[in-house]
Amino acid sequence: MSPEQRTTPPEFSLSHTHLDVAGHPRPQLVRDPDWHDLCGPWGFARDDADRGRSERWMDPGVTAPYTDVVTVPYPPESEASGVRDPAFHPVLWYRRTIDVTRPAAGRRLLLHFGAVDHRAEVWVDGRLVGRHEGGHTGFSCDVTDVLDGDGEHVVVVRTEDQPLDVTQPRGKQDWHRDPHIIWYHRTSGIWQPVWLEEVPELHVTTLHWTPDVANARVRCRVRLSRWPASPVRVSVRLALGERVLADQRILAEGQETTFDVAMPALRNGQDLDGVLWSPERPHLVDAAVEVADAQDGTAVDRVSSYLGLRDIGWDDGLFLLNHKPYFLRLALQQGYWPGSHLAASADELRREAELAKEIGLNGLRLHQKIEDPRFLYWADRLGLVLWGEMPSAYAFGATTVERVVAEWTEAIARDLSHPSIVAWVPLNESWSVPHPALVPEQRHFMDALYHLTKALDPSRPAVSNDGWEISAADMWGVHDYTQRADVLRERYGHASLRQGELTERWPGVRRLTLDGVRHEGQPVVLSEFGGATFEPAEGAEWFGYDTVATDEDFAERLSSLVGAAVSSGLAGFCYTQFTDTEQEVNGLLTADRTPKLPVPELRAILTRTRG
């Protein structure tokens, strides 16, 4: 990369705020054109004896260990990586050269990683530039000071992902060598995009948008790379197409500032359909943000972003979108592809969102994965509501607490501004807390995660533990895999469900609520149900929640269960699952994303109303 050397940003206008946003690895904070994709072939080495540090594999002249080539960002266990080695290799090394021009005075060069599972160390020309722990969130390294000049430089990454460490948040990645029951092949090392970005020395690092439709405003939070030497002026311009919605400037004296942007377009409550975001009308507002010297007006940094104007609420047993009841029609999305595991191409991520819309869903529950921001962009753009969920660890203890809290905090900070995300789920089915009813510290952790989530983002509902053993929660998510529609109607078909009256405290293997939990208007969502598979292949280890023999049987089962879910006091449903995933072949679509029923038939079933 040879970025143009300059001391001030290029001219900027709203007319290009969506330029390259769809393909950008960080679509809500874009500086165009000062970024360069580093995905593609990298040198690759396994280090099963963990001797790479002592043998100085990070040094630029050391090439012998890198006997393989891996295609980044695909994990080496996958076919797309070119390595396709699913065996246990806890320590991996990556190496590649980059051709860069040292930034001009007042500019910096950042090396970004979308996600590296689980622990990463990064060197440039043999000098350590960064470390990060947490396999599902990104990090950045400032490499400017290690660049001795223009030309080729060597980037080396050491990753460590201990397959047997179940205090490490891993989601559905198996700790067995081969996938078993409902766990899948692992995704180790680099699995989201890597890119270089040139930035001003003083630049925007965090940009958060929190809409408040009822009060006709948007709260904006801007964080800078350092404390400014003197006050700076932050300008925000918001537009919907050619219509300017807001143009506001404030004075910022510190590294972080939060302020409200008035939105006059939201004051007319009878004329909001053309402005608000929803799955049916996913209007996105373009945002241009400029940081400038407060004295002479010289531009310091300019970025493009976007947001959606929508409010999320819950009351009287109803989920509310823009202050109106909204019935959730979701499917459980594992975010897993046969050839690339948790990683996916930009085109595959877009197609995932398109397919959900085509078959009649209005959203997805992202399951045990912090999804790629490029997918979140398409959910924002095309109109899907999403539940964001933390990948679980599987043993409780101080290390689990530290790791989950750190990574969950990073995940919320990264994704808080996406209008598509309408709920947060830090725990699923007590997986990180196996005995919350018996071990007080486990329940304390559950409740602490709920309160941490609400402290970081009070604008969305939080579900401390989805499925059962519910404690602190703004919504009650229930997992019920009965295959009988009449049983679903009996359990959830009564009007008093909206007052939290459950006919059975133990519809599954665990009780629904822990002692002392009171209903205070929380919606009840059937957040996992269904899950029927076709007759499994001979020798299959996992047989699903039930089996069907033919397409007709599958259509009848799906229609009866969805019919029961919509003819109830529930606030929504989440069908298990969106696609077949390895041995879990209970999807609405096959693993290669082929619908199991004709799309019009699937759509008719999933969009059916009461009756």
ChimeraX attribute file (.defattr): number of C-alpha atoms within 10 A of each C-alpha:
attribute: neighborCount
match mode: 1-to-1
recipient: residues
	/A:1	17
	/A:2	13
	/A:3	17
	/A:4	12
	/A:5	13
	/A:6	13
	/A:7	16
	/A:8	15
	/A:9	18
	/A:10	13
	/A:11	7
	/A:12	16
	/A:13	13
	/A:14	20
	/A:15	12
	/A:16	13
	/A:17	19
	/A:18	17
	/A:19	15
	/A:20	14
	/A:21	21
	/A:22	19
	/A:23	13
	/A:24	22
	/A:25	25
	/A:26	19
	/A:27	20
	/A:28	29
	/A:29	22
	/A:30	23
	/A:31	25
	/A:32	21
	/A:33	13
	/A:34	16
	/A:35	21
	/A:36	16
	/A:37	14
	/A:38	20
	/A:39	15
	/A:40	15
	/A:41	17
	/A:42	21
	/A:43	19
	/A:44	23
	/A:45	23
	/A:46	21
	/A:47	18
	/A:48	12
	/A:49	9
	/A:50	14
	/A:51	11
	/A:52	18
	/A:53	11
	/A:54	8
	/A:55	11
	/A:56	12
	/A:57	23
	/A:58	27
	/A:59	17
	/A:60	19
	/A:61	11
	/A:62	13
	/A:63	14
	/A:64	8
	/A:65	15
	/A:66	17
	/A:67	10
	/A:68	14
	/A:69	19
	/A:70	22
	/A:71	20
	/A:72	24
	/A:73	27
	/A:74	30
	/A:75	30
	/A:76	30
	/A:77	23
	/A:78	23
	/A:79	17
	/A:80	20
	/A:81	22
	/A:82	17
	/A:83	17
	/A:84	16
	/A:85	13
	/A:86	17
	/A:87	14
	/A:88	19
	/A:89	20
	/A:90	19
	/A:91	22
	/A:92	22
	/A:93	25
	/A:94	25
	/A:95	25
	/A:96	20
	/A:97	17
	/A:98	14
	/A:99	12
	/A:100	17
	/A:101	17
	/A:102	23
	/A:103	23
	/A:104	15
	/A:105	11
	/A:106	13
	/A:107	19
	/A:108	19
	/A:109	25
	/A:110	17
	/A:111	23
	/A:112	21
	/A:113	23
	/A:114	21
	/A:115	26
	/A:116	31
	/A:117	26
	/A:118	24
	/A:119	19
	/A:120	25
	/A:121	18
	/A:122	24
	/A:123	22
	/A:124	26
	/A:125	20
	/A:126	19
	/A:127	18
	/A:128	17
	/A:129	19
	/A:130	17
	/A:131	16
	/A:132	20
	/A:133	22
	/A:134	23
	/A:135	27
	/A:136	25
	/A:137	25
	/A:138	21
	/A:139	17
	/A:140	19
	/A:141	19
	/A:142	16
	/A:143	22
	/A:144	18
	/A:145	12
	/A:146	16
	/A:147	18
	/A:148	10
	/A:149	12
	/A:150	12
	/A:151	14
	/A:152	15
	/A:153	18
	/A:154	18
	/A:155	24
	/A:156	25
	/A:157	23
	/A:158	25
	/A:159	27
	/A:160	22
	/A:161	25
	/A:162	17
	/A:163	20
	/A:164	13
	/A:165	13
	/A:166	18
	/A:167	20
	/A:168	27
	/A:169	27
	/A:170	26
	/A:171	24
	/A:172	22
	/A:173	21
	/A:174	20
	/A:175	19
	/A:176	15
	/A:177	14
	/A:178	13
	/A:179	17
	/A:180	17
	/A:181	14
	/A:182	16
	/A:183	18
	/A:184	23
	/A:185	23
	/A:186	28
	/A:187	27
	/A:188	30
	/A:189	29
	/A:190	30
	/A:191	27
	/A:192	27
	/A:193	25
	/A:194	22
	/A:195	18
	/A:196	22
	/A:197	21
	/A:198	24
	/A:199	23
	/A:200	21
	/A:201	17
	/A:202	20
	/A:203	20
	/A:204	23
	/A:205	12
	/A:206	15
	/A:207	20
	/A:208	22
	/A:209	24
	/A:210	23
	/A:211	24
	/A:212	21
	/A:213	21
	/A:214	13
	/A:215	12
	/A:216	18
	/A:217	21
	/A:218	21
	/A:219	14
	/A:220	17
	/A:221	15
	/A:222	19
	/A:223	17
	/A:224	19
	/A:225	14
	/A:226	14
	/A:227	14
	/A:228	16
	/A:229	10
	/A:230	11
	/A:231	16
	/A:232	23
	/A:233	20
	/A:234	22
	/A:235	16
	/A:236	17
	/A:237	19
	/A:238	22
	/A:239	18
	/A:240	17
	/A:241	13
	/A:242	9
	/A:243	10
	/A:244	15
	/A:245	20
	/A:246	18
	/A:247	16
	/A:248	13
	/A:249	15
	/A:250	17
	/A:251	15
	/A:252	20
	/A:253	15
	/A:254	15
	/A:255	17
	/A:256	17
	/A:257	15
	/A:258	15
	/A:259	14
	/A:260	17
	/A:261	23
	/A:262	18
	/A:263	20
	/A:264	12
	/A:265	19
	/A:266	20
	/A:267	15
	/A:268	9
	/A:269	11
	/A:270	7
	/A:271	11
	/A:272	15
	/A:273	12
	/A:274	11
	/A:275	19
	/A:276	20
	/A:277	25
	/A:278	24
	/A:279	18
	/A:280	12
	/A:281	14
	/A:282	22
	/A:283	23
	/A:284	22
	/A:285	21
	/A:286	24
	/A:287	25
	/A:288	23
	/A:289	25
	/A:290	21
	/A:291	26
	/A:292	20
	/A:293	17
	/A:294	17
	/A:295	10
	/A:296	7
	/A:297	11
	/A:298	14
	/A:299	19
	/A:300	22
	/A:301	22
	/A:302	26
	/A:303	20
	/A:304	23
	/A:305	24
	/A:306	25
	/A:307	24
	/A:308	24
	/A:309	25
	/A:310	22
	/A:311	22
	/A:312	21
	/A:313	18
	/A:314	21
	/A:315	16
	/A:316	14
	/A:317	25
	/A:318	23
	/A:319	26
	/A:320	19
	/A:321	18
	/A:322	18
	/A:323	15
	/A:324	13
	/A:325	15
	/A:326	16
	/A:327	18
	/A:328	23
	/A:329	26
	/A:330	29
	/A:331	28
	/A:332	25
	/A:333	27
	/A:334	23
	/A:335	22
	/A:336	21
	/A:337	19
	/A:338	17
	/A:339	18
	/A:340	21
	/A:341	26
	/A:342	26
	/A:343	28
	/A:344	24
	/A:345	17
	/A:346	16
	/A:347	12
	/A:348	14
	/A:349	21
	/A:350	20
	/A:351	15
	/A:352	18
	/A:353	23
	/A:354	16
	/A:355	17
	/A:356	23
	/A:357	20
	/A:358	13
	/A:359	22
	/A:360	20
	/A:361	24
	/A:362	23
	/A:363	26
	/A:364	28
	/A:365	29
	/A:366	23
	/A:367	23
	/A:368	25
	/A:369	22
	/A:370	23
	/A:371	24
	/A:372	26
	/A:373	21
	/A:374	23
	/A:375	24
	/A:376	24
	/A:377	26
	/A:378	20
	/A:379	29
	/A:380	26
	/A:381	22
	/A:382	20
	/A:383	25
	/A:384	27
	/A:385	25
	/A:386	25
	/A:387	21
	/A:388	26
	/A:389	25
	/A:390	26
	/A:391	28
	/A:392	27
	/A:393	24
	/A:394	19
	/A:395	18
	/A:396	18
	/A:397	14
	/A:398	9
	/A:399	12
	/A:400	20
	/A:401	20
	/A:402	12
	/A:403	17
	/A:404	23
	/A:405	19
	/A:406	13
	/A:407	21
	/A:408	25
	/A:409	16
	/A:410	16
	/A:411	19
	/A:412	19
	/A:413	16
	/A:414	18
	/A:415	19
	/A:416	21
	/A:417	20
	/A:418	22
	/A:419	30
	/A:420	30
	/A:421	23
	/A:422	22
	/A:423	19
	/A:424	27
	/A:425	26
	/A:426	24
	/A:427	24
	/A:428	23
	/A:429	19
	/A:430	23
	/A:431	16
	/A:432	28
	/A:433	26
	/A:434	15
	/A:435	15
	/A:436	19
	/A:437	18
	/A:438	10
	/A:439	11
	/A:440	11
	/A:441	15
	/A:442	20
	/A:443	24
	/A:444	15
	/A:445	19
	/A:446	26
	/A:447	19
	/A:448	15
	/A:449	25
	/A:450	24
	/A:451	17
	/A:452	18
	/A:453	23
	/A:454	16
	/A:455	10
	/A:456	12
	/A:457	16
	/A:458	12
	/A:459	17
	/A:460	18
	/A:461	23
	/A:462	27
	/A:463	28
	/A:464	32
	/A:465	29
	/A:466	27
	/A:467	25
	/A:468	24
	/A:469	27
	/A:470	27
	/A:471	25
	/A:472	23
	/A:473	23
	/A:474	25
	/A:475	27
	/A:476	30
	/A:477	30
	/A:478	25
	/A:479	25
	/A:480	19
	/A:481	20
	/A:482	17
	/A:483	19
	/A:484	13
	/A:485	19
	/A:486	14
	/A:487	13
	/A:488	24
	/A:489	18
	/A:490	13
	/A:491	18
	/A:492	26
	/A:493	19
	/A:494	16
	/A:495	13
	/A:496	13
	/A:497	19
	/A:498	23
	/A:499	16
	/A:500	19
	/A:501	14
	/A:502	16
	/A:503	14
	/A:504	12
	/A:505	14
	/A:506	14
	/A:507	18
	/A:508	15
	/A:509	9
	/A:510	16
	/A:511	16
	/A:512	22
	/A:513	20
	/A:514	18
	/A:515	11
	/A:516	7
	/A:517	12
	/A:518	12
	/A:519	18
	/A:520	15
	/A:521	18
	/A:522	23
	/A:523	27
	/A:524	25
	/A:525	27
	/A:526	25
	/A:527	24
	/A:528	22
	/A:529	24
	/A:530	25
	/A:531	24
	/A:532	23
	/A:533	21
	/A:534	18
	/A:535	15
	/A:536	17
	/A:537	10
	/A:538	6
	/A:539	6
	/A:540	12
	/A:541	14
	/A:542	15
	/A:543	18
	/A:544	19
	/A:545	15
	/A:546	15
	/A:547	18
	/A:548	16
	/A:549	11
	/A:550	11
	/A:551	13
	/A:552	11
	/A:553	13
	/A:554	19
	/A:555	16
	/A:556	14
	/A:557	20
	/A:558	22
	/A:559	19
	/A:560	17
	/A:561	24
	/A:562	25
	/A:563	21
	/A:564	23
	/A:565	26
	/A:566	24
	/A:567	18
	/A:568	20
	/A:569	23
	/A:570	24
	/A:571	28
	/A:572	21
	/A:573	25
	/A:574	27
	/A:575	28
	/A:576	26
	/A:577	26
	/A:578	28
	/A:579	27
	/A:580	24
	/A:581	24
	/A:582	19
	/A:583	20
	/A:584	24
	/A:585	23
	/A:586	25
	/A:587	25
	/A:588	27
	/A:589	20
	/A:590	16
	/A:591	21
	/A:592	12
	/A:593	17
	/A:594	14
	/A:595	17
	/A:596	16
	/A:597	16
	/A:598	11
	/A:599	15
	/A:600	12
	/A:601	14
	/A:602	20
	/A:603	17
	/A:604	13
	/A:605	20
	/A:606	22
	/A:607	15
	/A:608	14
	/A:609	14
	/A:610	10
	/A:611	7
